[in-house]
Amino acid sequence: MITQYHALLGSAHDGLVSAASRRDYAAAAAAVLTQNGHLGAIYELGGTPFTLTELAATISDVLGTPIAYQDMSVSDHTGVLTGSGLPRRWPPPSPTRMPAWLAESCSPLATTW
Protein backbone atom coordinates (compact mmCIF):
# COMPACT_ATOMS: atom_id res chain seq x y z
CA MET A 1 0.00 0.00 0.00
CA ILE A 2 2.86 2.39 0.76
CA THR A 3 4.29 2.26 -2.75
CA GLN A 4 0.84 2.17 -4.38
CA TYR A 5 -0.35 5.36 -2.68
CA HIS A 6 3.03 6.96 -1.90
CA ALA A 7 1.84 7.28 1.69
CA LEU A 8 2.30 5.59 5.04
CA LEU A 9 -1.16 5.51 6.62
CA GLY A 10 -1.66 5.60 10.37
CA SER A 11 -3.49 7.04 13.33
CA ALA A 12 -0.60 7.72 15.68
CA HIS A 13 -0.59 11.51 15.25
CA ASP A 14 2.84 12.65 16.52
CA GLY A 15 3.19 9.70 18.88
CA LEU A 16 6.52 7.98 19.22
CA VAL A 17 6.99 4.32 18.41
CA SER A 18 9.92 2.04 18.98
CA ALA A 19 10.51 -1.02 16.84
CA ALA A 20 12.68 -4.04 16.29
CA SER A 21 12.47 -6.91 13.86
CA ARG A 22 10.66 -10.11 14.78
CA ARG A 23 14.04 -11.82 14.47
CA ASP A 24 15.50 -9.49 17.13
CA TYR A 25 12.53 -10.05 19.46
CA ALA A 26 12.78 -13.83 18.95
CA ALA A 27 16.52 -13.87 19.63
CA ALA A 28 16.03 -11.87 22.83
CA ALA A 29 13.20 -14.15 23.98
CA ALA A 30 15.27 -17.25 23.26
CA ALA A 31 18.21 -15.87 25.24
CA VAL A 32 16.03 -14.94 28.22
CA LEU A 33 14.25 -18.29 28.23
CA THR A 34 17.35 -20.46 27.80
CA GLN A 35 19.97 -18.66 29.90
CA ASN A 36 20.26 -17.91 33.59
CA GLY A 37 20.52 -14.44 35.07
CA HIS A 38 17.53 -12.68 33.53
CA LEU A 39 15.08 -12.89 36.45
CA GLY A 40 13.71 -9.40 37.11
CA ALA A 41 15.77 -7.85 34.30
CA ILE A 42 14.27 -5.25 31.97
CA TYR A 43 15.49 -4.94 28.40
CA GLU A 44 14.76 -2.20 25.86
CA LEU A 45 14.63 -3.94 22.52
CA GLY A 46 13.08 -1.28 20.35
CA GLY A 47 15.81 1.29 20.04
CA THR A 48 15.36 5.01 19.64
CA PRO A 49 11.71 6.07 19.36
CA PHE A 50 10.55 7.75 16.17
CA THR A 51 7.38 9.23 14.71
CA LEU A 52 5.61 7.80 11.69
CA THR A 53 6.48 11.01 9.85
CA GLU A 54 10.14 10.18 10.43
CA LEU A 55 9.54 6.60 9.31
CA ALA A 56 7.92 7.85 6.10
CA ALA A 57 10.99 10.00 5.43
CA THR A 58 13.25 6.97 5.91
CA ILE A 59 11.08 4.89 3.58
CA SER A 60 11.32 7.74 1.04
CA ASP A 61 15.11 7.66 1.24
CA VAL A 62 15.27 3.87 0.87
CA LEU A 63 12.81 3.71 -2.04
CA GLY A 64 14.04 6.88 -3.71
CA THR A 65 10.49 8.17 -4.08
CA PRO A 66 8.46 10.60 -1.96
CA ILE A 67 6.42 8.88 0.74
CA ALA A 68 4.36 10.99 3.17
CA TYR A 69 2.82 10.03 6.49
CA GLN A 70 -0.96 10.44 6.25
CA ASP A 71 -2.51 10.66 9.70
CA MET A 72 -6.16 9.68 9.92
CA SER A 73 -8.80 8.91 12.49
CA VAL A 74 -8.78 5.49 14.11
CA SER A 75 -12.05 4.57 12.40
CA ASP A 76 -10.76 5.63 8.95
CA HIS A 77 -7.48 3.77 9.51
CA THR A 78 -9.38 0.67 10.62
CA GLY A 79 -11.55 0.94 7.50
CA VAL A 80 -8.52 1.11 5.22
CA LEU A 81 -6.86 -1.88 6.89
CA THR A 82 -9.94 -4.07 6.98
CA GLY A 83 -10.85 -2.94 3.46
CA SER A 84 -7.50 -4.25 2.27
CA GLY A 85 -8.26 -7.68 3.73
CA LEU A 86 -6.93 -7.49 7.28
CA PRO A 87 -9.07 -9.43 9.77
CA ARG A 88 -11.50 -7.32 11.81
CA ARG A 89 -9.60 -7.99 15.07
CA TRP A 90 -6.87 -5.68 13.76
CA PRO A 91 -5.57 -3.06 14.09
CA PRO A 92 -4.40 -3.12 17.69
CA PRO A 93 -5.75 -0.30 19.86
CA SER A 94 -4.68 3.14 18.76
CA PRO A 95 -1.99 4.85 20.86
CA THR A 96 -4.57 7.57 21.52
CA ARG A 97 -6.70 5.01 23.38
CA MET A 98 -3.86 3.28 25.27
CA PRO A 99 -2.40 4.17 28.64
CA ALA A 100 0.58 6.49 28.12
CA TRP A 101 3.11 3.96 29.39
CA LEU A 102 1.91 1.40 26.85
CA ALA A 103 1.57 3.81 23.93
CA GLU A 104 5.18 4.92 24.35
CA SER A 105 6.44 1.35 24.12
CA CYS A 106 3.95 -0.08 21.62
CA SER A 107 5.27 -0.93 18.18
CA PRO A 108 2.76 -1.22 15.38
CA LEU A 109 5.64 -2.06 13.09
CA ALA A 110 6.27 -5.30 14.92
CA THR A 111 2.83 -6.67 14.12
CA THR A 112 2.16 -8.81 11.06
CA TRP A 113 0.24 -6.28 8.96
C-alpha positions as CSV (number, residue, x, y, z in Angstrom):
1,M,0.0,0.0,0.0
2,I,2.9,2.4,0.8
3,T,4.3,2.3,-2.8
4,Q,0.8,2.2,-4.4
5,Y,-0.3,5.4,-2.7
6,H,3.0,7.0,-1.9
7,A,1.8,7.3,1.7
8,L,2.3,5.6,5.0
9,L,-1.2,5.5,6.6
10,G,-1.7,5.6,10.4
11,S,-3.5,7.0,13.3
12,A,-0.6,7.7,15.7
13,H,-0.6,11.5,15.2
14,D,2.8,12.6,16.5
15,G,3.2,9.7,18.9
16,L,6.5,8.0,19.2
17,V,7.0,4.3,18.4
18,S,9.9,2.0,19.0
19,A,10.5,-1.0,16.8
20,A,12.7,-4.0,16.3
21,S,12.5,-6.9,13.9
22,R,10.7,-10.1,14.8
23,R,14.0,-11.8,14.5
24,D,15.5,-9.5,17.1
25,Y,12.5,-10.1,19.5
26,A,12.8,-13.8,18.9
27,A,16.5,-13.9,19.6
28,A,16.0,-11.9,22.8
29,A,13.2,-14.1,24.0
30,A,15.3,-17.3,23.3
31,A,18.2,-15.9,25.2
32,V,16.0,-14.9,28.2
33,L,14.3,-18.3,28.2
34,T,17.3,-20.5,27.8
35,Q,20.0,-18.7,29.9
36,N,20.3,-17.9,33.6
37,G,20.5,-14.4,35.1
38,H,17.5,-12.7,33.5
39,L,15.1,-12.9,36.4
40,G,13.7,-9.4,37.1
41,A,15.8,-7.9,34.3
42,I,14.3,-5.3,32.0
43,Y,15.5,-4.9,28.4
44,E,14.8,-2.2,25.9
45,L,14.6,-3.9,22.5
46,G,13.1,-1.3,20.4
47,G,15.8,1.3,20.0
48,T,15.4,5.0,19.6
49,P,11.7,6.1,19.4
50,F,10.5,7.8,16.2
51,T,7.4,9.2,14.7
52,L,5.6,7.8,11.7
53,T,6.5,11.0,9.8
54,E,10.1,10.2,10.4
55,L,9.5,6.6,9.3
56,A,7.9,7.9,6.1
57,A,11.0,10.0,5.4
58,T,13.3,7.0,5.9
59,I,11.1,4.9,3.6
60,S,11.3,7.7,1.0
61,D,15.1,7.7,1.2
62,V,15.3,3.9,0.9
63,L,12.8,3.7,-2.0
64,G,14.0,6.9,-3.7
65,T,10.5,8.2,-4.1
66,P,8.5,10.6,-2.0
67,I,6.4,8.9,0.7
68,A,4.4,11.0,3.2
69,Y,2.8,10.0,6.5
70,Q,-1.0,10.4,6.3
71,D,-2.5,10.7,9.7
72,M,-6.2,9.7,9.9
73,S,-8.8,8.9,12.5
74,V,-8.8,5.5,14.1
75,S,-12.0,4.6,12.4
76,D,-10.8,5.6,9.0
77,H,-7.5,3.8,9.5
78,T,-9.4,0.7,10.6
79,G,-11.5,0.9,7.5
80,V,-8.5,1.1,5.2
81,L,-6.9,-1.9,6.9
82,T,-9.9,-4.1,7.0
83,G,-10.9,-2.9,3.5
84,S,-7.5,-4.3,2.3
85,G,-8.3,-7.7,3.7
86,L,-6.9,-7.5,7.3
87,P,-9.1,-9.4,9.8
88,R,-11.5,-7.3,11.8
89,R,-9.6,-8.0,15.1
90,W,-6.9,-5.7,13.8
91,P,-5.6,-3.1,14.1
92,P,-4.4,-3.1,17.7
93,P,-5.7,-0.3,19.9
94,S,-4.7,3.1,18.8
95,P,-2.0,4.9,20.9
96,T,-4.6,7.6,21.5
97,R,-6.7,5.0,23.4
98,M,-3.9,3.3,25.3
99,P,-2.4,4.2,28.6
100,A,0.6,6.5,28.1
101,W,3.1,4.0,29.4
102,L,1.9,1.4,26.8
103,A,1.6,3.8,23.9
104,E,5.2,4.9,24.3
105,S,6.4,1.3,24.1
106,C,4.0,-0.1,21.6
107,S,5.3,-0.9,18.2
108,P,2.8,-1.2,15.4
109,L,5.6,-2.1,13.1
110,A,6.3,-5.3,14.9
111,T,2.8,-6.7,14.1
112,T,2.2,-8.8,11.1
113,W,0.2,-6.3,9.0
